[in-house]
């Protein structure tokens, strides 16, 4: 099972570190990362393996949202099944 994590907001030092740290806390393995900085705006998409997670998926979602509020970012975590359903015809 996988999840997609998106991060958007003002660029700052340590965003990738902090987001991947939350993944690590829950034993969610980061598989792929793409990120860009457009002027001072940071955008990142992570693909995360959640099959070995040590807690419920909703706890990861809540922790990511809390981190987003702390850092002034929009962090959205979506289960792969929902992501695929939203993007299929």
Number of C-alpha atoms within 10 A of each C-alpha: 11 18 22 20 22 20 20 19 18 16 17 14 7 9 19 14 10 15 19 18 13 15 21 13 13 18 17 24 18 18 10 11 15 10 14 13 14 10 8 11 12 17 18 17 18 20 21 23 19 22 13 11 17 13 13 10 17 12 12 20 18 14 17 24 17 15 18 20 12 9 15 14 20 17 23 16 23 17 18 18 12 11 14 11 9 9 7 6 5
